[in-house]
């Protein structure tokens, strides 16, 4: 083969590889943390990569767990938005942000998600309560 044919094949391979990276691996517009909403109702927070692939990857993963309210004196729990007889609204539900990895099955901090189960992704602002809680958690780990 001549040098020009080899150079042309090399150039085509480089363009194909670059195109694959650009369209499948690069995640345009994904900076910082994202909220990933799944078809099963679960929401994960983390850094999303390979958003255009069949299995996007989420790292630095957190999720929310609702704190159970204490039982009232009558022994029943108040439902969200319930109103007491005096007309005072009950307290709003509280959530705890949990870092993925401490569960019994010991998952690693990397999740590959089937793209078909992702409903939508939102970029989180640095000022959001979730990002602030993540940053506080990281500061406490150090």
FIMIGU-610637 format. One line per 10 residues: number of its first residue (from 1); their letters; for each residue x, y, z negated of N, C-alpha, C, O. Coordinates in nm, 4 decimals, m for minus. Layout:
BEGIN
NUM> a> X,Y,Z,X,Y,Z,X,Y,Z,X,Y,Z | ... .
//
This chain:
BEGIN
1> xxxxxxxxxx> 0.0831,m0.1178,0.0000,0.0000,0.0000,0.0000,0.0875,0.1242,0.0000,0.1971,0.1265,m0.0561 | 0.0361,0.2248,0.0636,0.1127,0.3481,0.0673,0.0921,0.4252,m0.0623,m0.0039,0.4016,m0.1358 | 0.1830,0.5170,m0.0889,0.1768,0.5976,m0.2114,0.0509,0.6841,m0.2151,m0.0034,0.7083,m0.3229 | 0.0043,0.7302,m0.1014,m0.1153,0.8151,m0.0990,m0.2404,0.7353,m0.1365,m0.3301,0.7888,m0.2018 | m0.2475,0.6099,m0.0967,m0.3626,0.5261,m0.1328,m0.3603,0.4971,m0.2825,m0.4642,0.5022,m0.3483 | m0.2435,0.4671,m0.3359,m0.2301,0.4411,m0.4790,m0.2659,0.5661,m0.5586,m0.3343,0.5576,m0.6606 | m0.2201,0.6815,m0.5124,m0.2523,0.8074,m0.5807,m0.4018,0.8356,m0.5752,m0.4595,0.8830,m0.6731 | m0.4653,0.8070,m0.4616,m0.6093,0.8289,m0.4472,m0.6870,0.7353,m0.5406,m0.7831,0.7783,m0.6042 | m0.6466,0.6076,m0.5495,m0.7116,0.5135,m0.6404,m0.6947,0.5568,m0.7858,m0.7881,0.5473,m0.8654 | m0.5758,0.6039,m0.8195,m0.5506,0.6521,m0.9552,m0.6392,0.7729,m0.9860,m0.6955,0.7825,m1.0951 .
11> xxxxxxxxxx> m0.6513,0.8643,m0.8907,m0.7346,0.9828,m0.9090,m0.8816,0.9440,m0.9264,m0.9506,1.0002,m1.0115 | m0.9292,0.8499,m0.8478,m1.0682,0.8044,m0.8597,m1.0912,0.7399,m0.9963,m1.1933,0.7652,m1.0603 | m0.9969,0.6567,m1.0412,m1.0105,0.5924,m1.1725,m1.0112,0.6968,m1.2838,m1.0884,0.6855,m1.3790 | m0.9255,0.7985,m1.2725,m0.9218,0.9043,m1.3736,m1.0525,0.9829,m1.3752,m1.1033,1.0157,m1.4824 | m1.1071,1.0132,m1.2587,m1.2342,1.0857,m1.2517,m1.3489,1.0037,m1.3103,m1.4330,1.0570,m1.3826 | m1.3520,0.8754,m1.2794,m1.4564,0.7893,m1.3353,m1.4447,0.7794,m1.4874,m1.5448,0.7868,m1.5586 | m1.3231,0.7628,m1.5360,m1.3013,0.7561,m1.6813,m1.3379,0.8869,m1.7486,m1.4007,0.8866,m1.8545 | m1.2996,0.9982,m1.6889,m1.3348,1.1291,m1.7446,m1.4847,1.1533,m1.7415,m1.5411,1.2086,m1.8359 | m1.5485,1.1123,m1.6344,m1.6941,1.1270,m1.6249,m1.7652,1.0434,m1.7288,m1.8627,1.0882,m1.7891 | m1.7165,0.9201,m1.7505,m1.7754,0.8348,m1.8533,m1.7624,0.9016,m1.9899,m1.8597,0.9081,m2.0651 .
21> xxxxxxxxxx> m1.6437,0.9509,m2.0224,m1.6227,1.0166,m2.1517,m1.7137,1.1379,m2.1655,m1.7753,1.1582,m2.2702 | m1.7222,1.2180,m2.0605,m1.8012,1.3405,m2.0670,m1.9485,1.3110,m2.0891,m2.0131,1.3768,m2.1707 | m2.0028,1.2128,m2.0175,m2.1462,1.1880,m2.0245,m2.1871,1.0891,m2.1336,m2.2993,1.0967,m2.1836 | m2.0997,0.9975,m2.1712,m2.1399,0.8952,m2.2672,m2.0794,0.9158,m2.4065,m2.1463,0.8898,m2.5066 | m1.9596,0.9599,m2.4143,m1.8923,0.9675,m2.5432,m1.9045,1.1056,m2.6068,m1.9209,1.1166,m2.7283 | m1.8968,1.2073,m2.5284,m1.9041,1.3432,m2.5799,m2.0474,1.3733,m2.6190,m2.1411,1.3304,m2.5518 | m2.0641,1.4459,m2.7262,m2.1973,1.4804,m2.7740,m2.2143,1.6309,m2.7683,m2.1940,1.6985,m2.8692 | m2.2511,1.6853,m2.6531,m2.2609,1.8304,m2.6422,m2.3643,1.8869,m2.7387,m2.4742,1.8331,m2.7521 | m2.3279,1.9956,m2.8055,m2.4202,2.0631,m2.8949,m2.4273,2.0045,m3.0343,m2.5002,2.0565,m3.1188 | m2.3531,1.8968,m3.0610,m2.3562,1.8360,m3.1932,m2.2326,1.8795,m3.2714,m2.1229,1.8269,m3.2526 .
31> xxxxxxxxxx> m2.2534,1.9758,m3.3582,m2.1452,2.0293,m3.4401,m2.1887,2.0204,m3.5853,m2.3037,2.0511,m3.6168 | m2.1011,1.9797,m3.6729,m2.1352,1.9712,m3.8143,m2.2194,1.8490,m3.8432,m2.1901,1.7393,m3.7957 | m2.3250,1.8686,m3.9218,m2.4126,1.7583,m3.9628,m2.5429,1.7600,m3.8842,m2.5921,1.8648,m3.8425 | m2.5979,1.6379,m3.8651,m2.7253,1.6227,m3.7972,m2.8204,1.5417,m3.8857,m2.7775,1.4608,m3.9680 | m2.9487,1.5651,m3.8670,m3.0533,1.4809,m3.9238,m3.1001,1.3915,m3.8101,m3.1388,1.4404,m3.7040 | m3.0966,1.2592,m3.8322,m3.1358,1.1627,m3.7306,m3.2649,1.0965,m3.7780,m3.2656,1.0258,m3.8788 | m3.3732,1.1194,m3.7058,m3.5053,1.0680,m3.7403,m3.5305,0.9396,m3.6619,m3.5253,0.9392,m3.5390 | m3.5578,0.8304,m3.7339,m3.5749,0.7002,m3.6701,m3.7221,0.6595,m3.6626,m3.8068,0.7125,m3.7345 | m3.7495,0.5652,m3.5748,m3.8866,0.5203,m3.5521,m3.9472,0.4496,m3.6728,m4.0693,0.4362,m3.6796 | m3.8660,0.4037,m3.7685,m3.9187,0.3368,m3.8879,m3.9491,0.4352,m4.0007,m3.9851,0.3934,m4.1107 .
41> xxxxxxxxxx> m3.9351,0.5658,m3.9747,m3.9643,0.6680,m4.0744,m3.8443,0.7111,m4.1556,m3.8525,0.8093,m4.2293 | m3.7329,0.6405,m4.1443,m3.6116,0.6749,m4.2189,m3.5411,0.7934,m4.1526,m3.5434,0.8081,m4.0304 | m3.4786,0.8774,m4.2352,m3.3992,0.9887,m4.1852,m3.2600,0.9769,m4.2463,m3.2456,0.9634,m4.3678 | m3.1587,0.9820,m4.1619,m3.0207,0.9797,m4.2083,m2.9563,1.1122,m4.1733,m2.9896,1.1733,m4.0717 | m2.8636,1.1570,m4.2576,m2.7884,1.2795,m4.2357,m2.6420,1.2411,m4.2215,m2.5909,1.1594,m4.2981 | m2.5745,1.3001,m4.1235,m2.4335,1.2704,m4.1038,m2.3832,1.3360,m3.9774,m2.4462,1.4261,m3.9220 | m2.2672,1.2884,m3.9325,m2.2062,1.3395,m3.8103,m2.2300,1.2396,m3.6986,m2.1831,1.1260,m3.7048 | m2.3025,1.2821,m3.5971,m2.3400,1.1944,m3.4866,m2.2401,1.2082,m3.3728,m2.2036,1.3191,m3.3338 | m2.1965,1.0947,m3.3201,m2.1068,1.0913,m3.2044,m2.1644,0.9948,m3.1018,m2.2509,0.9134,m3.1342 | m2.1175,1.0039,m2.9810,m2.1625,0.9178,m2.8714,m2.3148,0.9231,m2.8577,m2.3795,0.8204,m2.8372 .
51> xxxxxxxxxx> m2.3707,1.0417,m2.8690,m2.5161,1.0582,m2.8690,m2.5817,1.0106,m2.7393,m2.6993,0.9744,m2.7400 | m2.5098,1.0101,m2.6313,m2.5682,0.9693,m2.5032,m2.5478,0.8219,m2.4726,m2.5904,0.7747,m2.3671 | m2.4830,0.7475,m2.5634,m2.4611,0.6049,m2.5390,m2.5820,0.5250,m2.5856,m2.6738,0.5799,m2.6466 | m2.5819,0.3958,m2.5567,m2.6917,0.3085,m2.5992,m2.6938,0.2923,m2.7510,m2.7994,0.2671,m2.8090 | m2.5775,0.3066,m2.8161,m2.5663,0.2940,m2.9609,m2.4867,0.4115,m3.0175,m2.3671,0.3980,m3.0436 | m2.5517,0.5270,m3.0367,m2.4826,0.6406,m3.0980,m2.4289,0.6015,m3.2360,m2.4834,0.5130,m3.3019 | m2.3213,0.6687,m3.2787,m2.2583,0.6374,m3.4067,m2.2767,0.7515,m3.5050,m2.2549,0.8680,m3.4719 | m2.3169,0.7164,m3.6258,m2.3335,0.8132,m3.7330,m2.2309,0.7819,m3.8409,m2.2184,0.6673,m3.8842 | m2.1576,0.8838,m3.8840,m2.0595,0.8677,m3.9916,m2.0847,0.9735,m4.0980,m2.1604,1.0682,m4.0766 | m2.0204,0.9562,m4.2123,m2.0394,1.0462,m4.3265,m2.1887,1.0531,m4.3585,m2.2490,1.1605,m4.3584 .
61> xxxxxxxxxx> m2.2467,0.9367,m4.3857,m2.3918,0.9175,m4.3886,m2.4520,0.9382,m4.5273,m2.3993,0.8906,m4.6279 | m2.5633,1.0103,m4.5296,m2.6425,1.0330,m4.6506,m2.7892,1.0101,m4.6167,m2.8291,1.0173,m4.5005 | m2.8689,0.9823,m4.7198,m3.0137,0.9709,m4.7020,m3.0820,1.0180,m4.8295,m3.0193,1.0278,m4.9349 | m3.2111,1.0470,m4.8187,m3.2880,1.0985,m4.9318,m3.3702,0.9871,m4.9963,m3.4238,0.8994,m4.9285 | m3.3784,0.9933,m5.1296,m3.4637,0.9033,m5.2061,m3.5482,0.9904,m5.2966,m3.4963,1.0799,m5.3633 | m3.6808,0.9645,m5.2995,m3.7686,1.0441,m5.3838,m3.7575,0.9955,m5.5277,m3.7643,0.8757,m5.5553 | m3.7402,1.0912,m5.6189,m3.7403,1.0583,m5.7614,m3.8821,1.0274,m5.8025,m3.9748,1.0975,m5.7620 | m3.9008,0.9255,m5.8808,m4.0332,0.8887,m5.9305,m4.0725,0.9847,m6.0424,m3.9935,1.0081,m6.1340 | m4.1941,1.0409,m6.0364,m4.2368,1.1287,m6.1459,m4.2653,1.0468,m6.2713,m4.3031,0.9300,m6.2627 | m4.2474,1.1074,m6.3854,m4.2800,1.0414,m6.5110,m4.4298,1.0206,m6.5187,m4.5071,1.0996,m6.4647 .
71> xxxxxxxxxx> m4.4704,0.9147,m6.5854,m4.6131,0.8896,m6.6000,m4.6731,0.9893,m6.6979,m4.6096,1.0296,m6.7954 | m4.7965,1.0280,m6.6697,m4.8651,1.1211,m6.7586,m4.9105,1.0478,m6.8836,m4.9011,0.9252,m6.8906 | m4.9588,1.1202,m6.9803,m5.0038,1.0615,m7.1061,m5.1152,0.9602,m7.0836,m5.1280,0.8647,m7.1602 | m5.1954,0.9794,m6.9801,m5.3060,0.8879,m6.9515,m5.2568,0.7600,m6.8853,m5.3334,0.6651,m6.8685 | m5.1273,0.7569,m6.8470,m5.0710,0.6362,m6.7884,m5.0807,0.6290,m6.6380,m5.0471,0.5258,m6.5799 | m5.1254,0.7347,m6.5725,m5.1314,0.7339,m6.4268,m5.0363,0.8381,m6.3727,m5.0081,0.9386,m6.4379 | m4.9874,0.8130,m6.2529,m4.8958,0.9073,m6.1904,m4.9747,1.0059,m6.1056,m5.0743,0.9701,m6.0427 | m4.9289,1.1307,m6.1047,m4.9928,1.2317,m6.0203,m4.9437,1.2152,m5.8776,m4.8246,1.1943,m5.8544 | m5.0331,1.2244,m5.7841,m4.9961,1.2169,m5.6430,m4.9509,1.3548,m5.5966,m4.9832,1.4566,m5.6578 | m4.8757,1.3558,m5.4876,m4.8263,1.4827,m5.4338,m4.9431,1.5749,m5.4012,m5.0377,1.5344,m5.3337 .
81> xxxxxxxxxx> m4.9366,1.6984,m5.4489,m5.0393,1.7956,m5.4184,m5.1606,1.7877,m5.5084,m5.2544,1.8656,m5.4915 | m5.1617,1.6932,m5.6063,m5.2751,1.6845,m5.6983,m5.2877,1.8134,m5.7784,m5.1888,1.8823,m5.8033 | m5.4068,1.8441,m5.8170,m5.4328,1.9634,m5.8977,m5.4837,1.9178,m6.0330,m5.5721,1.8326,m6.0417 | m5.4275,1.9748,m6.1382,m5.4713,1.9389,m6.2730,m5.6073,2.0014,m6.3004,m5.6474,2.0942,m6.2303 | m5.6798,1.9518,m6.4019,m5.8118,2.0081,m6.4322,m5.8081,2.1575,m6.4602,m5.9060,2.2274,m6.4339 | m5.6975,2.2075,m6.5128,m5.6889,2.3501,m6.5434,m5.6647,2.4327,m6.4177,m5.6559,2.5552,m6.4250 | m5.6539,2.3666,m6.3021,m5.6319,2.4391,m6.1775,m5.4854,2.4637,m6.1475,m5.4529,2.5336,m6.0515 | m5.3957,2.4070,m6.2286,m5.2531,2.4246,m6.2044,m5.2044,2.3098,m6.1166,m5.2401,2.1938,m6.1368 | m5.1228,2.3453,m6.0196,m5.0718,2.2439,m5.9288,m4.9642,2.1620,m5.9990,m4.8863,2.2156,m6.0779 | m4.9599,2.0307,m5.9701,m4.8553,1.9471,m6.0265,m4.7231,1.9800,m5.9590,m4.7210,2.0455,m5.8548 .
91> xxxxxxxxxx> m4.6125,1.9348,m6.0181,m4.4816,1.9662,m5.9613,m4.4634,1.8967,m5.8268,m4.5201,1.7904,m5.8017 | m4.3836,1.9586,m5.7417,m4.3548,1.9028,m5.6101,m4.2600,1.7844,m5.6274,m4.1834,1.7795,m5.7236 | m4.2651,1.6897,m5.5349,m4.1738,1.5752,m5.5468,m4.0289,1.6210,m5.5345,m3.9978,1.7138,m5.4599 | m3.9415,1.5547,m5.6088,m3.7990,1.5862,m5.6039,m3.7265,1.4727,m5.5325,m3.7654,1.3563,m5.5419 | m3.6211,1.5086,m5.4616,m3.5442,1.4111,m5.3866,m3.3999,1.4120,m5.4320,m3.3479,1.5144,m5.4762 | m3.3353,1.2962,m5.4206,m3.1932,1.2825,m5.4497,m3.1232,1.2434,m5.3211,m3.1707,1.1566,m5.2479 | m3.0108,1.3068,m5.2935,m2.9313,1.2740,m5.1758,m2.8328,1.1640,m5.2139,m2.7553,1.1800,m5.3082 | m2.8356,1.0535,m5.1417,m2.7538,0.9364,m5.1718,m2.6513,0.9170,m5.0600,m2.6853,0.9239,m4.9419 | m2.5254,0.8926,m5.0982,m2.4200,0.8622,m5.0016,m2.4276,0.7143,m4.9671,m2.4307,0.6298,m5.0565 | m2.4307,0.6825,m4.8385,m2.4339,0.5438,m4.7945,m2.3040,0.4750,m4.8354,m2.1952,0.5299,m4.8178 .
101> xxxxxxxxxx> m2.3166,0.3544,m4.8899,m2.1982,0.2769,m4.9246,m2.2050,0.2165,m5.0630,m2.1359,0.1182,m5.0899 | m2.2858,0.2718,m5.1519,m2.2953,0.2195,m5.2868,m2.4023,0.1130,m5.3041,m2.4230,0.0641,m5.4152 | m2.4699,0.0766,m5.1978,m2.5773,m0.0213,m5.2059,m2.5205,m0.1613,m5.2315,m2.4012,m0.1852,m5.2127 | m2.6068,m0.2525,m5.2741,m2.5654,m0.3877,m5.3114,m2.4921,m0.4596,m5.1981,m2.3964,m0.5329,m5.2229 | m2.5362,m0.4394,m5.0750,m2.4741,m0.5106,m4.9623,m2.3452,m0.4441,m4.9151,m2.2786,m0.4973,m4.8262 | m2.3081,m0.3287,m4.9724,m2.1794,m0.2646,m4.9460,m2.1550,m0.2223,m4.8027,m2.0537,m0.2605,m4.7442 | m2.2454,m0.1439,m4.7441,m2.2224,m0.1024,m4.6049,m2.1057,m0.0054,m4.5927,m2.0755,0.0694,m4.6856 | m2.0407,m0.0079,m4.4771,m1.9361,0.0899,m4.4478,m2.0020,0.2196,m4.4050,m2.1197,0.2219,m4.3691 | m1.9255,0.3268,m4.4091,m1.9781,0.4595,m4.3774,m1.9739,0.4857,m4.2267,m1.9215,0.5874,m4.1814 | m2.0293,0.3934,m4.1516,m2.0383,0.4057,m4.0060,m2.1578,0.3234,m3.9622,m2.1681,0.2049,m3.9940 .
111> xxxxxxxxxx> m2.2469,0.3863,m3.8901,m2.3691,0.3184,m3.8478,m2.3862,0.3350,m3.6970,m2.3804,0.4461,m3.6444 | m2.4071,0.2240,m3.6295,m2.4413,0.2289,m3.4877,m2.5919,0.2114,m3.4789,m2.6468,0.1131,m3.5287 | m2.6582,0.3063,m3.4156,m2.8036,0.3084,m3.4117,m2.8504,0.2843,m3.2688,m2.8029,0.3489,m3.1754 | m2.9424,0.1921,m3.2525,m3.0011,0.1672,m3.1215,m3.0720,0.2954,m3.0764,m3.1644,0.3422,m3.1429 | m3.0296,0.3505,m2.9663,m3.0823,0.4787,m2.9183,m3.2347,0.4763,m2.9011,m3.3001,0.5794,m2.9166 | m3.2911,0.3603,m2.8695,m3.4363,0.3499,m2.8499,m3.5140,0.3765,m2.9783,m3.6337,0.4047,m2.9733 | m3.4471,0.3679,m3.0934,m3.5149,0.3883,m3.2211,m3.4946,0.5289,m3.2776,m3.5432,0.5603,m3.3863 | m3.4233,0.6123,m3.2041,m3.4044,0.7510,m3.2476,m3.5171,0.8354,m3.1876,m3.5302,0.8458,m3.0656 | m3.5978,0.8951,m3.2750,m3.7063,0.9813,m3.2273,m3.6525,1.1162,m3.1842,m3.6826,1.1639,m3.0748 | m3.5718,1.1783,m3.2716,m3.5077,1.3043,m3.2372,m3.3944,1.3325,m3.3344,m3.3838,1.2702,m3.4400 .
121> xxxxxxxxxx> m3.3099,1.4276,m3.2965,m3.1926,1.4672,m3.3751,m3.1979,1.6174,m3.3917,m3.2276,1.6904,m3.2972 | m3.1687,1.6634,m3.5131,m3.1623,1.8073,m3.5400,m3.0246,1.8425,m3.5943,m2.9718,1.7732,m3.6812 | m2.9667,1.9508,m3.5426,m2.8448,2.0049,m3.6023,m2.8837,2.0763,m3.7310,m2.9835,2.1483,m3.7342 | m2.8058,2.0570,m3.8369,m2.8341,2.1207,m3.9649,m2.7512,2.2469,m3.9804,m2.6335,2.2500,m3.9443 | m2.8127,2.3501,m4.0337,m2.7417,2.4745,m4.0606,m2.6528,2.4556,m4.1819,m2.6839,2.3765,m4.2710 | m2.5417,2.5283,m4.1853,m2.4513,2.5213,m4.2999,m2.5209,2.5636,m4.4290,m2.4807,2.5218,m4.5376 | m2.6251,2.6463,m4.4180,m2.6966,2.6975,m4.5344,m2.8077,2.6043,m4.5809,m2.8730,2.6328,m4.6813 | m2.8307,2.4938,m4.5105,m2.9403,2.4045,m4.5494,m2.9105,2.3392,m4.6839,m2.7944,2.3204,m4.7203 | m3.0161,2.3048,m4.7572,m3.0002,2.2409,m4.8881,m2.9288,2.1069,m4.8758,m2.8522,2.0692,m4.9644 | m2.9530,2.0351,m4.7672,m2.8880,1.9051,m4.7477,m2.7379,1.9233,m4.7288,m2.6594,1.8537,m4.7932 .
131> xxxxxxxxxx> m2.6966,2.0146,m4.6428,m2.5538,2.0369,m4.6195,m2.4867,2.0890,m4.7467,m2.3745,2.0492,m4.7780 | m2.5536,2.1764,m4.8191,m2.4983,2.2247,m4.9454,m2.4806,2.1100,m5.0446,m2.3795,2.1040,m5.1147 | m2.5781,2.0188,m5.0512,m2.5677,1.9040,m5.1408,m2.4549,1.8097,m5.0975,m2.3852,1.7546,m5.1826 | m2.4362,1.7906,m4.9674,m2.3267,1.7084,m4.9172,m2.1927,1.7706,m4.9557,m2.1026,1.7013,m5.0030 | m2.1802,1.9004,m4.9352,m2.0549,1.9686,m4.9706,m2.0265,1.9612,m5.1192,m1.9117,1.9425,m5.1594 | m2.1296,1.9758,m5.2015,m2.1127,1.9648,m5.3470,m2.0690,1.8237,m5.3838,m1.9818,1.8058,m5.4688 | m2.1287,1.7242,m5.3209,m2.0926,1.5852,m5.3464,m1.9466,1.5584,m5.3105,m1.8761,1.4899,m5.3845 | m1.9015,1.6119,m5.1980,m1.7626,1.5929,m5.1554,m1.6662,1.6624,m5.2512,m1.5587,1.6095,m5.2795 | m1.7030,1.7800,m5.3013,m1.6178,1.8522,m5.3945,m1.6044,1.7736,m5.5252,m1.4974,1.7726,m5.5859 | m1.7114,1.7083,m5.5684,m1.7089,1.6314,m5.6931,m1.6267,1.5046,m5.6782,m1.5710,1.4559,m5.7765 .
141> xx> m1.6178,1.4492,m5.5556,m1.5378,1.3292,m5.5306,m1.3888,1.3570,m5.5410,m1.3112,1.2680,m5.5756 | m1.3482,1.4801,m5.5113,m1.2049,1.5141,m5.5085,m1.1477,1.5334,m5.6424,m1.0287,1.5623,m5.6550 .
//
